[in-house]
Each structure stands twice: as C-alpha cells, then as structure tokens.
Amino acid sequence: MNATRTIVRQEIRLAFRERLAVALLVVFLGMTLASAAIGWSSHHTVMSVYQETVLQLGRDVPNPFASAPALEVVTNTIIYIVLIGALLAVVVGVRAGVRDRRSGVTDLVLSRPIGVRSYAAGKLLGVQAWMGVVLAAALAVSWLSVWLISRSPLGVADTGALVVFFALAWIFLLPFSVMGLIAGTRSRHESTALLAPLLIWVAITFAIPQLGTAQNPTAMLNPVPSAASTTDIFFKVNHAIFQPISITEHFKHMSGVIMRLPDIASTAWVGDVLSLTLVAAFSVGVLLLTTRTSLRRPLYE
C-alpha cells in the first residue's frame, strides 16, 4: 500500500512537469472558457432582442430565460469532455506508461518486492488524480462562468448537479486513461504506443456512436441526440448492437438529464451510469491483469 501511494505521488508530480499534459490541460480549460463564452454570447443576444421587444411593444413580455436551466450556458462542456477530455486521458496514460519504460524506472521498481498489480494501480490512480485536478479546474471555471453570465451565483441544487456531472465525467474518462496506460506499458514501439489508443479513441468517440445512432448523422455534434426515426432494419440492428456499448452517447444523455436540458426523450439515467461503471470496472480489470513479463518488454523508438 505504501508503494502504491508513492507511485501515485510520483505520477502526479511528473504529470505537472509533462509539457504535453500541461498543454492539453490549458487547451481543455480554454475550451471550457469557450463554452462559457458561447453561452454568454447566446444569452446576451437573446436578452438584447427581448429588451428591444419590450421597448417596442411598451409592455412586459415573457422573459425567454425565465424557465431556462441555469446550466444551459455551459452545455458545450459535455462535448469538450467527450473530445478533448478523452484525448487528454489517453495521452496522459500513454506518457505515464512509456516514461518509466524508457528511463528504466519500470525495471528498477519491479526489482523491488512490489506486486505488479500494486504498480499498475498506483500508475492508474496517479493518472486519474491528474484528471481529477483537470476536472476540478473545469468545474471552478464553469461555476464562475455561470455566475458572471447570469449575474447571480448558482444555487445549491444547480451546484450539486454540476459537481455530479464532473464526478461522472471522471468515471467516463477512466477507461480512456486505462487504454493509454495499457498501450504505454505493453507496446514494443513508442510510436505505436500512442497511435493504437488514438485509433481506438476515434472508434469509440466517432465510429461507434454513428453506428449506434446511424439514423441521426449529426448525433455526434449534439450533447443529447434526438431519437431515431428510421425503420430500416440495418439501422435497427446497428442500434441494438452498438448503442449499449456507446459510452459517449450514454455520457451525453446522462449529462443532459443532470443539467436538466430541454428536449430529452427520457429522464432516466441509471442505465447510463451503470453502463459507464461496468465499462470502467472492466477496463480496470484488464489493466490489473498486466504481467511482470509484459512490463519488462523492451521499448524501441
């Protein structure tokens, strides 16, 4: 246990020194700010039209934001987590695995009386701790952005919803961290260590959602995709096979329910959480099956 804690602390320190990881962190926080800026722009435009309408009519009209959810202005953060957040988790995971093998630290650590599972668990916890820092920063940026846009702080319920959203985002990103770690600790070549998980990331993020919701070609661009409408048997089969394992679609739907976004077909999100949890647990199980032999494989440039 002490060895695992030591590895976690070391991994967090190295992540802060990793230029690529810090660069992706800056990009992710920048996209979070961009999401708030887009929300502010939409809010400002609609309110300007509303105020002009009130002046022209000379009487009060219903405020378009009176019934809108407070978190709607940061809706695009959902997509940024699916895209930038997942990519960040993959890259940090790969770098964490490759870094120790390239420097010879892995062989040195495994020469000590430490179990492979303890080593793998320490690496994963360190990477996920870094992802927790990233998401906590994004949470703070989102909360402050909503406050500035709406000119009033979020209430307890909305703040709790935002916290739950980012907590589930942490679970959503865990399989991507594991995927990067597995590639970084098992690949024989440093180039393929990054290329292989990136291809899988593309499949999970783009291909599987489109196969599972092929009836709606723009589903990837929407936080909450609309329901399928086609009766084609091919699309129905795709939906039945791929939709249950499309964790990006589950995450987007679950996030829409948590943020109380409009036009959601179903408000049930227990199944989404169950799907994310099962995928995360399965990925961790695969990582813990890593053997000492695979960790000692030579790494070629």
C-alpha positions in Angstrom: 0.0 0.0 0.0 2.9 2.4 0.8 4.5 1.6 -2.5 1.2 2.3 -4.3 0.9 5.7 -2.6 4.5 6.5 -3.5 3.8 5.8 -7.2 0.6 7.9 -7.1 2.5 10.9 -5.7 5.3 10.5 -8.2 2.9 10.2 -11.1 1.1 13.4 -10.1 4.4 15.3 -9.8 5.6 14.0 -13.2 2.2 14.9 -14.8 2.7 18.5 -13.7 6.1 18.6 -15.3 4.9 16.9 -18.5 4.7 19.7 -21.1 2.2 17.8 -23.4 -0.1 17.0 -20.5 0.0 20.7 -19.3 -0.6 21.9 -22.8 -3.7 19.7 -23.1 -4.8 20.9 -19.8 -4.6 24.5 -21.0 -6.5 23.6 -24.2 -9.2 21.9 -22.2 -9.6 24.8 -19.8 -9.6 27.1 -22.8 -12.4 25.1 -24.4 -14.3 25.3 -21.1 -14.0 29.1 -21.2 -15.0 29.0 -24.9 -18.1 27.1 -23.9 -19.0 29.8 -21.4 -18.2 32.5 -24.0 -20.6 30.8 -26.4 -23.2 30.6 -23.7 -22.7 34.3 -22.8 -23.0 35.3 -26.5 -26.3 33.4 -26.9 -27.6 34.8 -23.6 -26.6 38.4 -24.5 -28.1 38.2 -28.0 -31.4 36.8 -26.8 -31.7 39.3 -23.9 -30.9 42.2 -26.3 -33.7 41.1 -28.6 -36.0 40.6 -25.6 -35.3 44.1 -24.2 -35.8 45.6 -27.6 -39.1 43.8 -27.9 -40.2 45.2 -24.6 -39.4 48.7 -25.6 -41.2 48.5 -28.9 -44.3 46.9 -27.5 -44.4 49.1 -24.5 -45.3 46.3 -22.2 -43.8 43.3 -20.5 -43.4 40.0 -22.4 -42.3 36.7 -21.0 -38.6 36.5 -20.3 -37.1 33.8 -22.6 -34.7 32.8 -19.8 -37.2 32.7 -17.0 -37.7 28.9 -17.3 -34.3 28.0 -18.9 -32.0 25.8 -16.8 -29.1 27.7 -15.2 -26.5 25.2 -16.6 -27.6 25.5 -20.2 -24.9 28.1 -20.8 -22.2 25.5 -20.3 -23.8 22.8 -22.3 -20.9 22.6 -24.8 -18.7 21.4 -21.9 -20.3 18.0 -22.4 -18.9 17.7 -25.9 -15.5 19.1 -24.9 -15.2 16.3 -22.3 -16.1 13.7 -24.9 -13.5 15.1 -27.3 -10.7 17.0 -25.6 -11.1 15.3 -22.1 -10.9 11.8 -23.5 -7.9 12.6 -25.7 -6.2 14.2 -22.7 -6.8 11.0 -20.6 -5.4 8.8 -23.4 -2.2 10.9 -23.9 -1.5 11.2 -20.2 -2.0 7.4 -19.8 0.4 6.6 -22.6 3.0 9.0 -21.4 2.8 7.6 -17.9 3.4 4.1 -19.2 6.1 4.9 -21.7 8.0 7.3 -19.5 9.1 4.7 -16.9 10.0 2.1 -19.5 12.1 4.5 -21.5 14.0 5.7 -18.4 14.4 2.2 -17.0 12.4 3.0 -13.9 10.0 0.1 -14.5 12.8 -2.5 -14.3 14.1 -0.8 -11.2 10.7 -0.7 -9.4 9.9 -4.3 -10.4 13.3 -5.5 -8.9 11.9 -4.5 -5.5 9.3 -6.5 -3.6 6.3 -4.8 -5.1 3.5 -6.5 -6.9 2.6 -5.8 -10.5 -1.0 -5.0 -9.5 0.2 -2.5 -6.9 2.4 -0.9 -9.5 -0.4 -0.8 -12.1 -2.9 0.5 -9.6 -0.5 3.2 -8.5 0.0 4.4 -12.1 -3.7 4.4 -12.8 -4.6 6.3 -9.5 -1.9 8.8 -10.3 -3.2 9.5 -13.8 -6.8 9.7 -12.5 -5.7 12.1 -9.8 -4.3 14.3 -12.5 -7.6 14.0 -14.4 -9.4 14.9 -11.2 -7.3 18.1 -11.0 -8.2 19.0 -14.6 -11.9 18.4 -14.0 -11.9 20.3 -10.7 -10.4 23.3 -12.5 -13.0 23.0 -15.2 -15.7 22.8 -12.5 -14.5 26.0 -11.0 -14.3 27.7 -14.4 -17.8 26.6 -15.3 -19.3 27.7 -11.9 -17.7 31.1 -12.1 -18.8 31.5 -15.8 -22.4 30.8 -15.0 -22.2 33.3 -12.1 -20.8 36.0 -14.4 -23.3 35.3 -17.2 -26.4 35.1 -15.0 -25.1 37.8 -12.5 -26.0 35.6 -9.6 -24.3 32.5 -8.0 -25.6 29.1 -8.7 -28.0 27.7 -6.1 -27.3 24.6 -4.0 -29.2 22.3 -6.4 -27.5 23.5 -9.5 -24.1 23.5 -7.9 -24.7 19.9 -6.8 -25.8 19.0 -10.3 -22.6 20.5 -11.7 -20.5 18.5 -9.2 -22.3 15.3 -10.0 -21.7 16.0 -13.7 -18.0 16.4 -13.3 -17.8 13.4 -11.0 -19.4 11.2 -13.6 -17.1 12.7 -16.2 -14.2 11.4 -14.1 -15.7 7.9 -14.3 -16.3 8.4 -18.1 -12.6 9.3 -18.6 -11.3 6.4 -16.6 -11.4 3.8 -19.4 -9.5 6.1 -21.7 -6.8 6.5 -19.0 -6.6 2.7 -18.7 -6.4 2.4 -22.5 -3.5 4.8 -22.6 -1.7 3.0 -19.8 -2.1 -0.4 -21.3 -0.7 0.8 -24.6 2.1 2.6 -22.9 3.1 -0.4 -20.7 2.8 -3.1 -23.4 3.7 -1.7 -26.8 7.1 -2.5 -28.1 7.4 0.7 -30.0 6.9 4.2 -28.6 5.1 5.4 -31.8 2.5 2.6 -31.8 2.0 3.1 -28.0 0.3 6.4 -28.9 -1.1 5.5 -32.3 -3.1 2.4 -31.2 -5.1 4.1 -28.4 -5.7 7.1 -30.6 -7.3 4.9 -33.2 -9.4 3.2 -30.6 -10.4 6.7 -29.3 -11.5 7.7 -32.7 -13.6 4.5 -33.0 -15.2 4.9 -29.6 -15.8 8.7 -30.0 -16.9 8.8 -33.6 -17.5 5.4 -35.3 -19.5 3.5 -32.6 -21.9 6.4 -31.9 -22.6 6.8 -35.6 -23.2 3.1 -35.9 -25.4 3.0 -32.9 -27.3 6.1 -33.9 -26.9 6.0 -37.6 -30.4 7.2 -38.0 -29.2 10.6 -36.9 -26.0 11.6 -38.7 -25.5 14.8 -36.6 -25.7 12.9 -33.2 -22.0 13.5 -32.5 -22.4 17.2 -32.7 -25.3 17.4 -30.2 -25.0 16.9 -26.4 -28.3 15.0 -26.4 -29.0 13.2 -29.7 -32.6 13.0 -30.9 -34.4 9.7 -31.1 -34.1 7.5 -34.1 -36.8 7.7 -36.7 -35.9 5.4 -39.5 -37.5 1.9 -39.9 -34.6 0.4 -41.9 -33.6 -3.0 -40.4 -29.9 -2.3 -40.9 -30.0 0.8 -38.7 -32.1 -1.0 -36.1 -29.6 -3.9 -35.9 -26.7 -1.3 -35.6 -28.6 0.4 -32.8 -29.3 -2.8 -30.9 -25.6 -3.9 -31.1 -23.7 -0.7 -30.6 -25.9 1.6 -28.6 -25.4 -0.3 -25.3 -21.6 0.0 -25.5 -21.6 3.5 -26.8 -20.4 5.2 -23.6 -20.1 8.6 -25.3 -23.8 8.5 -26.0 -24.6 7.3 -22.5 -22.5 10.1 -21.1 -24.1 12.8 -23.2 -27.6 11.7 -22.4 -26.8 11.4 -18.7 -25.2 14.8 -18.7 -28.3 16.3 -20.4 -30.5 14.9 -17.7 -28.3 16.1 -14.9 -28.2 19.6 -16.3 -32.0 19.5 -17.0 -31.6 20.4 -20.6 -34.7 20.6 -22.7 -35.9 18.1 -25.4 -34.6 15.0 -23.6 -36.6 11.9 -24.7 -36.1 10.1 -21.4 -35.0 11.4 -18.0 -33.8 8.0 -16.7 -30.1 8.0 -16.4 -29.5 5.0 -14.1 -28.8 2.8 -17.1 -26.2 5.3 -18.3 -24.4 5.3 -15.0 -24.5 1.5 -14.9 -23.0 1.3 -18.4 -20.2 3.7 -17.6 -19.4 1.9 -14.4 -19.3 -1.5 -16.0 -17.0 -0.3 -18.8 -14.8 1.4 -16.2 -14.6 -1.7 -14.0 -13.9 -4.0 -17.0 -11.1 -1.7 -18.2 -9.5 -1.6 -14.7 -9.7 -5.4 -14.5 -7.9 -5.7 -17.8 -5.2 -3.4 -16.6 -4.7 -5.4 -13.4 -4.1 -8.5 -15.5 -0.8 -7.0 -16.7 2.0 -9.4 -16.1 5.6 -8.7 -15.0 6.9 -10.0 -18.3 4.8 -7.6 -20.4 6.0 -4.7 -18.3 9.6 -5.7 -18.8 9.3 -5.7 -22.6 12.0 -3.6 -24.3 10.8 -0.3 -25.8 12.0 0.7 -29.2 11.9 4.2 -30.7 
